[in-house]
Amino acid sequence: MRDVPPPAAAVTGLILAGGLGRRMGGIDKGLQMLGGKPMVEWVLERFSPQVDEVLINANRNVARYARLGCRVVPDIVGGYAGPLAGLQRGLMEAACELVATVPCDAPHFPADLVRRLAEPLREKNVDLAVAKTGNRIQTVFCLARRSLLPQLTAFMEDGGRKVDAWFSTLRTATVDFGSDAAFANVNTPDDLSALESIPPH
């Protein structure tokens, strides 16, 4: 994997590993083996050159995630409330003014993801940038301003849990990455088998 310099503004990277993996029988997807090591390690290796620090949002197996050398930040909202709960905690804990998110189960995401998402935040008056592929919004691949924490907390306190519904309340830019192959993630055992045939690089 070639190194990609971080964008000019300092960015905290947040790996989202706090879900229940319901469609895979409740397993912790980030810790599933891929190419001889846990999937989250591939994600971390791809993410680290793009950001200034990495946090991992996890609600179980915290000690195992901590052995990767990153600070682990569980949700403050109970009940496995989804990606927004992870982002909320990430915005609370980030050392940088921008926070980029990626899921723990998509090891092929672009090596220039953060740099490209940062462009509209520098050049336009937007709160958040999110990746898209064609007509599909890749909601868990986004770059948000840390100052959005009060808005997100209010949204969640009102019962909001859907990522796209929260995005619709913000000044949001989309960045088109073309093919969605790089954003392939693992929701089923078959998905994991498919990724095994294309090891991350």
WOLIN-V685390 format. One record per backbone hydrogen bond with DSSP energy under -1.0 kcal/mol. CO is the residue of the C=O (numbers start at 1). NH is the residue of the N-H. E is the energy in kcal/mol with one decimal. If there is no record, write none. Layout:
<<CO & NH & E> <CO & NH & E>>
This chain:
<<11 & 52 & -3.0> <12 & 100 & -2.8> <13 & 55 & -3.2> <14 & 102 & -1.9> <15 & 57 & -2.9> <16 & 104 & -2.0> <21 & 24 & -1.7> <21 & 26 & -2.6> <22 & 25 & -1.7> <27 & 29 & -1.0> <28 & 31 & -1.4> <29 & 32 & -1.8> <30 & 40 & -2.8> <32 & 39 & -2.6> <34 & 37 & -1.4> <37 & 34 & -2.6> <38 & 41 & -1.5> <39 & 43 & -1.8> <40 & 44 & -2.7> <41 & 45 & -2.4> <42 & 46 & -1.8> <43 & 47 & -2.1> <44 & 48 & -2.8> <47 & 50 & -2.0> <48 & 51 & -1.0> <53 & 13 & -3.4> <55 & 15 & -2.7> <56 & 73 & -2.9> <57 & 17 & -2.7> <61 & 65 & -2.0> <62 & 66 & -2.5> <63 & 67 & -1.2> <65 & 68 & -1.9> <66 & 69 & -2.1> <71 & 56 & -2.4> <82 & 86 & -1.3> <83 & 87 & -2.7> <84 & 88 & -2.6> <85 & 89 & -1.8> <86 & 90 & -2.3> <87 & 91 & -2.9> <88 & 92 & -1.6> <89 & 93 & -1.8> <90 & 94 & -1.8> <97 & 146 & -3.2> <98 & 12 & -2.9> <99 & 144 & -3.0> <100 & 14 & -3.0> <102 & 16 & -2.9> <106 & 109 & -1.2> <110 & 113 & -1.4> <112 & 116 & -2.3> <113 & 117 & -2.3> <114 & 118 & -2.0> <118 & 122 & -1.7> <119 & 123 & -2.3> <120 & 124 & -2.3> <124 & 126 & -1.7> <127 & 145 & -1.6> <128 & 173 & -2.5> <129 & 143 & -2.8> <130 & 175 & -2.3> <131 & 138 & -2.6> <132 & 177 & -3.0> <133 & 136 & -2.0> <136 & 133 & -2.6> <137 & 139 & -1.4> <138 & 141 & -2.2> <141 & 131 & -2.5> <142 & 101 & -2.6> <143 & 129 & -2.4> <144 & 99 & -2.9> <145 & 148 & -1.9> <146 & 149 & -1.7> <148 & 152 & -2.5> <149 & 153 & -2.9> <150 & 154 & -2.3> <151 & 155 & -2.2> <152 & 156 & -2.5> <153 & 157 & -2.5> <154 & 158 & -1.3> <155 & 160 & -2.4> <156 & 159 & -1.8> <162 & 166 & -1.7> <163 & 167 & -2.5> <164 & 168 & -1.7> <166 & 169 & -1.8> <167 & 170 & -2.0> <170 & 172 & -1.1> <171 & 127 & -3.1> <171 & 128 & -1.5> <173 & 130 & -2.4> <175 & 132 & -2.4> <180 & 183 & -1.3> <181 & 184 & -1.5> <188 & 192 & -1.7> <189 & 193 & -2.1> <190 & 194 & -2.3> <191 & 195 & -2.0> <192 & 196 & -1.7> <195 & 198 & -1.5>>
